[in-house]
Amino acid sequence: MWQASQHNFLHTLAGRLLLHLLFWLAAAAFLLYFFGHFTADYRYTFLFVCLLLPVAVGTTYLINYFLIPRYLLRKRYRRFIAYLLFTIILSVWAEMLVMVGALIQLADYRYGNMAPLTTNIFYLVTSLYFLVFLSTSINLLRHWYRSQQHLSELRQQQLEATLKLREAELQLLKGQIHPHFLFNTLNNLYGLALEKSDQMPDAILRLSGLLEALLYRSHQQEVPLKSELKLIEDYVSLEKLRFEGRLEVDIKMEGPLEDYLIAPFLLFPFLENAFKHGFSGSTDGLHLKVEALMRGGTLHFKVTNSVGPTRNPSAMAGGIGLKNVRKRLALLYPRRYQLRTCGISAGSYGAELQLSLNTDPKVAYALP
């Protein structure tokens, strides 16, 4: 592994050196073409470019590999500007030395023997800082690309971590819902068994249907709304058995319920809350009203139940079932729901959910 990493490092280093070499060969060709205008003395131009090129290389690497990473990228702007101005002054002074050296060594102190463009400080500065600006732009573009790539990777990692956290929390909430439901239902069956009721077989049959749905649907993200409401009807019928006619139930369902999907067992806690907290301790005058109305893609689901005169409103609103409903709604349907609870008044308690649902793709595909 160490040899492989060393090979990759050398391969990368060789590639970078090759790119830098190609860039400066292209820069040298540009300077030869630029300063070769208006002169036929190619030897003089070549030697002048050989003297000027080290100034360009030094200025470029000083800015790109010292000033930019140490000051600009660290947002130390004042020092960057100060050192950049010093670098520009130093490079212009070095160009003046190159021009004087060319006059002495290449033109034998004869100003007329120099190439026209090499005697103009404006052209010298322009050509030099064209190369510096070009290389600096490439370097900054590379830094920007790497930072964007790194930021994208961080966002992807954060998104994956958030999704895993949400999935773990959702599974935890499901784990809380299922034992709660089973605990209440088994208590009902236990009461029927103690009474040796003839309704026991029917209750077991209904429970088996609910357990089958629990086993096969709980792992699905969404299930048909109509079948979910059918389970609620079975659940209410199962719970109603133990009240022996003392519970009046009114279930109303309207709209294209078969056209939409919903998260499994999302509505069950509303009924569990009513039976556990509302009817507990009450003996007569019990009523339960369930409404499921589908209007324009929004489900209006409301459960109203009677409560005893001594029931605490906080016990109704603060049960584990409704708390889990709120958490699941926040995870599965963010900004797509409204959940309201109506305090105890006139012996009744209500909870109402408005939820925007997804259309069943099978139904949507079948539409003309």
Buried (B, 14 or more C-beta within 10 A) or exposed (E): EEEEEEEEEEEEEEEEEEEBEEBBEEBBEBBBEBBBEEBEBEEBBBBBBEBBBEBBBBBBBBBBEEBBEEBBEEEBEEEBEEBBEEBBEBBBEBBEEBBEBBBEEBBEEEEEBBBEBBBEEEBBBEBBBBBBEBBBEEBBEEBEEEEEEEEEEEEEEEEEEEEEEEEEBBEEBBEBBBEBBBEBBEEBBEEBEEEEBEBBEBBEEBBEBBBEBBEEBBEEEBBBBBBBBBBBBBBBBBBBBBBEEBBEBEBEBEBBBBBBBBBBBBBBBBBBBBBBBBBEEBEEEBBBBBBBBBEEBBBBBBBBBBBBEEBEBEBBBBBBBBBBBEBBBBBBBEEEBEBEBBEBEEBBBBBBBBBBBBBBEEBEEEEE
